[in-house]
């Protein structure tokens, strides 16, 4: 049986490991912090994780973390090991180390995940794979327990480009809704009425429809935090800059970071920013 090791056991990494375990996969994990989440078999050091597994799935927070781990992995024998980077980070980190990873015998792809931990655990997230045909096909097989919505979009790095386009559209939509929803409050239109009409029509979007209970305050669980979304926004704008592009709309979303922090919602679900914008009748 193939053995899978997850590097990084934050919310997403834990969701990946739990989904894999639920589907009967032999999965273990390791994290730089030494965190040992309940129900997930962990190893004390990275070297042991590499020795004991055939597939390494990276689920790390930012560019610095992925850089650190990839450089650490290059110290080991990686012959036959597939590295699947699901992190939302600059694709250049992996591209710049491609030759070194190849020389170590590794098979590697970028495969960022679209959707929060709840979609991973439900098996409904989207996965965009960038890599050569052989590596992508093999990675898709190993990631299939997480989702059937897996797309091989092109060569190494294009997985993250596709996520940039996909998730940027979500950020732009939410930014627009946060800007316009105060109009409903000022006109005396109930928030639930506005959301129900919006989400059942052509202007609706599942990411908002599925969060209506969170927006209305009926569900206070946190799928993904505003601080994490802001970090992703930084990555998306960095990728655009790499291609000599910019997006004023993404820059507008970034300006909402101050509103989120002012309202004390940095570590809360983005749905709560929509409700806060409605409640205060103004958004920055």
Backbone torsions as a table, in degrees:
resi	resn	phi	psi	omega
1	UNK	NA	137.4	177.8
2	UNK	-65.6	138.4	179.1
3	UNK	-110.8	131.5	-176.4
4	UNK	-116.4	130.8	176.2
5	UNK	-112.2	130.3	178.8
6	UNK	-102.6	122.9	179.1
7	UNK	-102.1	113.1	-175.3
8	UNK	106.8	111.0	-175.2
9	UNK	-120.4	48.8	169.1
10	UNK	-78.9	-158.5	-177.7
11	UNK	-59.9	-45.4	-177.7
12	UNK	-71.0	-43.7	179.9
13	UNK	-61.2	-42.0	178.0
14	UNK	-65.1	-39.7	179.7
15	UNK	-63.6	-40.4	177.5
16	UNK	-62.1	-48.6	-178.2
17	UNK	-62.8	-42.7	-178.9
18	UNK	-67.5	-39.6	177.6
19	UNK	-64.8	-42.6	177.8
20	UNK	-60.7	-45.8	-179.8
21	UNK	-62.4	-42.3	179.1
22	UNK	-59.5	-33.1	-179.6
23	UNK	-88.5	8.1	175.1
24	UNK	85.1	16.8	-179.8
25	UNK	-86.1	143.0	174.6
26	UNK	-77.9	102.5	-173.2
27	UNK	-127.9	144.1	175.7
28	UNK	-141.1	176.1	-177.1
29	UNK	-148.3	169.3	175.3
30	UNK	-154.2	143.9	177.3
31	UNK	-138.7	146.4	-177.3
32	UNK	-62.2	-28.7	-177.1
33	UNK	-78.5	-11.7	-175.8
34	UNK	81.8	8.1	-180.0
35	UNK	-63.2	136.5	-179.7
36	UNK	-125.8	84.2	-178.4
37	UNK	-61.4	144.4	-179.5
38	UNK	-61.3	134.2	175.4
39	UNK	87.1	-0.2	179.7
40	UNK	-118.8	123.1	178.3
41	UNK	-69.6	125.6	-177.6
42	UNK	-124.3	156.6	175.2
43	UNK	-109.2	155.0	-175.5
44	UNK	-76.2	-26.5	-178.3
45	UNK	-140.7	159.9	-176.3
46	UNK	-65.2	-37.9	-178.0
47	UNK	-59.3	-42.9	179.6
48	UNK	-65.8	-39.8	177.8
49	UNK	-59.4	-43.5	180.0
50	UNK	-64.1	-43.5	-178.2
51	UNK	-64.4	-31.9	-172.0
52	UNK	-93.2	-4.6	-173.8
53	UNK	-129.5	155.7	178.8
54	UNK	-96.5	-28.3	-177.3
55	UNK	-125.2	134.1	176.7
56	UNK	-117.4	118.3	177.7
57	UNK	-104.2	119.3	178.4
58	UNK	-91.2	128.3	175.7
59	UNK	-135.5	82.2	-170.2
60	UNK	-120.0	160.3	-167.4
61	UNK	-75.6	-43.6	-172.3
62	UNK	-148.8	-179.0	-177.6
63	UNK	-56.8	-42.6	-177.4
64	UNK	-62.6	-40.9	-178.9
65	UNK	-67.1	-43.1	179.7
66	UNK	-67.1	-41.0	177.3
67	UNK	-58.5	-46.7	-179.3
68	UNK	-59.9	-45.2	-176.2
69	UNK	-71.7	-43.5	180.0
70	UNK	-62.4	-41.4	178.2
71	UNK	-64.8	-35.6	176.9
72	UNK	-68.2	-40.6	-179.7
73	UNK	-63.8	-31.2	-179.1
74	UNK	-66.5	-9.0	176.8
75	UNK	-82.8	-12.0	-174.4
76	UNK	-107.1	164.7	172.5
77	UNK	-76.4	117.0	-175.7
78	UNK	-111.2	17.6	-176.1
79	UNK	-58.0	122.2	177.3
80	UNK	80.8	-4.9	-178.9
81	UNK	-85.3	134.5	174.9
82	UNK	-98.3	130.4	176.1
83	UNK	-106.4	124.3	179.9
84	UNK	-119.5	109.9	-177.7
85	UNK	-94.9	107.5	179.7
86	UNK	-95.2	2.4	-175.3
87	UNK	-70.1	152.3	175.2
88	UNK	-93.3	88.4	-175.9
89	UNK	-143.4	173.4	178.5
90	UNK	-61.8	127.2	-179.8
91	UNK	-65.7	-18.5	-179.2
92	UNK	-63.3	-26.3	-180.0
93	UNK	-60.3	-45.1	179.1
94	UNK	-75.4	-41.5	-179.1
95	UNK	-60.1	-42.3	-177.6
96	UNK	-67.7	-20.0	-179.7
97	UNK	-107.1	8.0	-175.3
98	UNK	-59.3	-46.2	-178.3
99	UNK	-63.7	-40.7	179.7
100	UNK	-66.3	-41.2	178.4
101	UNK	-64.8	-40.0	178.7
102	UNK	-63.5	-43.7	179.4
103	UNK	-62.4	-28.1	178.3
104	UNK	-82.6	-3.5	178.0
105	UNK	91.2	8.7	-176.6
106	UNK	-81.1	154.1	169.4
107	UNK	-110.1	133.7	-171.1
108	UNK	-147.6	148.4	176.2
109	UNK	-145.9	158.1	164.6
110	UNK	-98.6	137.9	-175.1
111	UNK	-147.5	62.9	-179.3
112	UNK	-61.4	149.4	-177.2
113	UNK	-104.9	132.9	175.3
114	UNK	-103.3	118.3	-176.1
115	UNK	123.3	147.1	-177.6
116	UNK	-79.2	-177.7	-178.1
117	UNK	-55.6	-34.1	-178.6
118	UNK	-66.4	-34.4	178.1
119	UNK	-73.4	-32.6	176.0
120	UNK	-64.6	-48.2	-177.8
121	UNK	-67.9	-25.7	177.3
122	UNK	-86.6	-8.4	-179.3
123	UNK	74.8	27.2	-176.6
124	UNK	-121.1	11.5	179.2
125	UNK	-73.9	169.8	173.8
126	UNK	-107.8	144.8	-179.9
127	UNK	-131.0	126.8	-178.7
128	UNK	-111.8	113.9	-175.2
129	UNK	-100.5	131.5	172.5
130	UNK	-116.8	125.4	-179.0
131	UNK	164.7	175.8	177.9
132	UNK	-68.8	164.9	-172.5
133	UNK	-57.8	-45.5	-177.8
134	UNK	-63.0	-49.4	-177.7
135	UNK	-64.1	-40.3	-178.7
136	UNK	-66.8	-42.2	-180.0
137	UNK	-63.6	-42.1	178.9
138	UNK	-65.9	-42.1	179.6
139	UNK	-63.6	-40.6	-180.0
140	UNK	-59.9	-39.1	178.2
141	UNK	-63.4	-40.6	-178.7
142	UNK	-75.6	-25.1	-179.5
143	UNK	-91.0	-8.1	-176.3
144	UNK	-58.6	-29.0	175.6
145	UNK	-63.5	-23.2	-178.9
146	UNK	-81.5	-37.6	-176.4
147	UNK	-166.2	154.8	170.8
148	UNK	-97.3	-3.3	178.5
149	UNK	-94.5	71.3	-178.1
150	UNK	-116.3	129.8	-176.1
151	UNK	-126.9	124.6	170.5
152	UNK	-86.6	109.4	-169.5
153	UNK	-99.8	-12.2	-179.5
154	UNK	155.5	-160.5	-177.7
155	UNK	-70.1	174.3	-178.6
156	UNK	-50.2	129.8	179.2
157	UNK	102.2	-24.3	-176.9
158	UNK	-75.4	-18.9	174.7
159	UNK	-59.5	-45.9	-179.7
160	UNK	-70.7	-32.3	175.8
161	UNK	-63.1	-42.7	179.3
162	UNK	-64.9	-39.9	177.8
163	UNK	-64.6	-37.0	178.2
164	UNK	-58.6	-46.9	179.9
165	UNK	-65.4	-48.3	-176.2
166	UNK	-63.2	-53.6	-174.4
167	UNK	-77.2	-23.5	174.1
168	UNK	-65.0	-38.3	177.8
169	UNK	-62.6	-36.4	176.4
170	UNK	-64.9	-45.2	-180.0
171	UNK	-62.8	-40.3	179.5
172	UNK	-64.1	-41.2	178.9
173	UNK	-63.3	-48.7	-179.2
174	UNK	-63.5	-38.3	178.0
175	UNK	-61.7	-43.6	178.6
176	UNK	-65.2	-39.9	179.7
177	UNK	-66.3	-40.2	179.0
178	UNK	-64.6	-32.3	178.7
179	UNK	-74.0	-35.8	-173.2
180	UNK	-95.1	-24.2	-175.6
181	UNK	-62.8	-27.5	174.9
182	UNK	-60.5	-25.0	177.0
183	UNK	-60.6	-38.6	178.1
184	UNK	-61.4	-44.2	-180.0
185	UNK	-62.9	-45.5	-177.4
186	UNK	-63.7	-31.0	-178.7
187	UNK	-90.1	-1.4	179.8
188	UNK	82.2	20.7	180.0
189	UNK	-90.7	121.6	-179.5
190	UNK	-58.7	142.5	-179.0
191	UNK	-58.8	-45.3	-178.6
192	UNK	-61.4	-40.5	178.7
193	UNK	-61.5	-46.6	-179.5
194	UNK	-61.6	-43.7	-178.7
195	UNK	-67.7	-43.2	-179.1
196	UNK	-61.5	-43.9	179.5
197	UNK	-66.9	-44.9	-178.6
198	UNK	-61.2	-46.6	-171.5
199	UNK	-80.4	-9.4	176.6
200	UNK	-105.1	9.5	-180.0
201	UNK	-119.8	-175.8	-176.7
202	UNK	-65.2	-18.1	178.8
203	UNK	-91.3	3.3	-178.2
204	UNK	-77.8	162.4	178.6
205	UNK	-144.0	133.0	-177.3
206	UNK	-54.8	-35.0	-176.5
207	UNK	-62.7	-28.8	175.5
208	UNK	-87.0	-45.7	179.9
209	UNK	-53.4	-45.2	-177.2
210	UNK	-71.3	-14.5	-178.5
211	UNK	-105.6	8.9	-179.7
212	UNK	-53.7	-45.0	177.3
213	UNK	-58.9	-36.2	178.2
214	UNK	-70.2	-41.9	-179.6
215	UNK	-62.5	-40.0	-177.8
216	UNK	-79.7	-8.9	179.1
217	UNK	88.1	11.3	179.1
218	UNK	-85.0	-11.8	-179.0
219	UNK	-140.1	113.2	-176.2
220	UNK	-100.5	12.8	176.9
221	UNK	-70.6	155.0	-178.0
222	UNK	-114.2	115.4	176.8
223	UNK	-82.8	-51.0	178.8
224	UNK	-143.4	142.3	-172.9
225	UNK	-88.8	158.8	174.8
226	UNK	-63.8	-35.0	178.2
227	UNK	-65.8	-38.0	176.7
228	UNK	-66.7	-39.3	177.6
229	UNK	-64.4	-39.6	178.3
230	UNK	-64.5	-38.3	177.2
231	UNK	-63.1	-43.2	178.0
232	UNK	-61.5	-38.7	178.4
233	UNK	-60.1	-40.0	176.2
234	UNK	-60.1	-43.3	180.0
235	UNK	-64.5	-45.7	-178.6
236	UNK	-59.9	-42.9	-179.8
237	UNK	-69.4	-32.1	176.5
238	UNK	-66.1	-40.8	179.1
239	UNK	-65.8	-42.3	176.1
240	UNK	-59.4	-43.7	179.3
241	UNK	-60.5	-37.6	178.6
242	UNK	-59.0	-32.5	179.4
243	UNK	-97.8	21.1	179.3
244	UNK	56.9	41.8	178.5
245	UNK	-129.5	163.6	173.4
246	UNK	-147.0	163.1	179.2
247	UNK	-134.6	105.0	176.1
248	UNK	-57.1	-30.0	179.9
249	UNK	-69.2	-39.5	175.8
250	UNK	-68.3	-33.7	176.4
251	UNK	-66.3	-34.1	175.8
252	UNK	-65.1	-39.9	177.0
253	UNK	-62.3	-39.8	-179.7
254	UNK	-61.9	-32.8	-179.9
255	UNK	-67.4	-20.8	177.6
256	UNK	-73.4	-11.1	178.0
257	UNK	-57.3	-40.4	-179.2
258	UNK	-63.6	-39.2	178.6
259	UNK	-64.4	-44.2	179.5
260	UNK	-59.7	-45.1	-179.3
261	UNK	-68.2	-39.3	179.0
262	UNK	-61.1	-36.1	-178.7
263	UNK	-85.9	1.9	178.8
264	UNK	71.5	31.1	-173.6
265	UNK	-112.5	14.2	-175.9
266	UNK	-57.2	-36.3	-178.6
267	UNK	-103.9	17.3	176.9
268	UNK	-104.5	171.5	-179.0
269	UNK	-70.0	143.3	178.2
270	UNK	-54.3	-26.2	178.4
271	UNK	-56.9	-32.6	-176.5
272	UNK	-71.8	-22.9	176.2
273	UNK	-69.0	-37.6	178.0
274	UNK	-62.8	-45.2	178.5
275	UNK	-64.7	-40.2	-179.8
276	UNK	-64.0	-39.4	178.6
277	UNK	-62.5	-38.8	177.4
278	UNK	-67.3	-45.5	-174.9
279	UNK	-65.2	-37.9	-177.5
280	UNK	-90.7	-6.0	177.4
281	UNK	62.9	21.0	174.4
282	UNK	-161.6	149.0	177.6
283	UNK	-134.3	142.8	178.6
284	UNK	-90.0	NA	NA
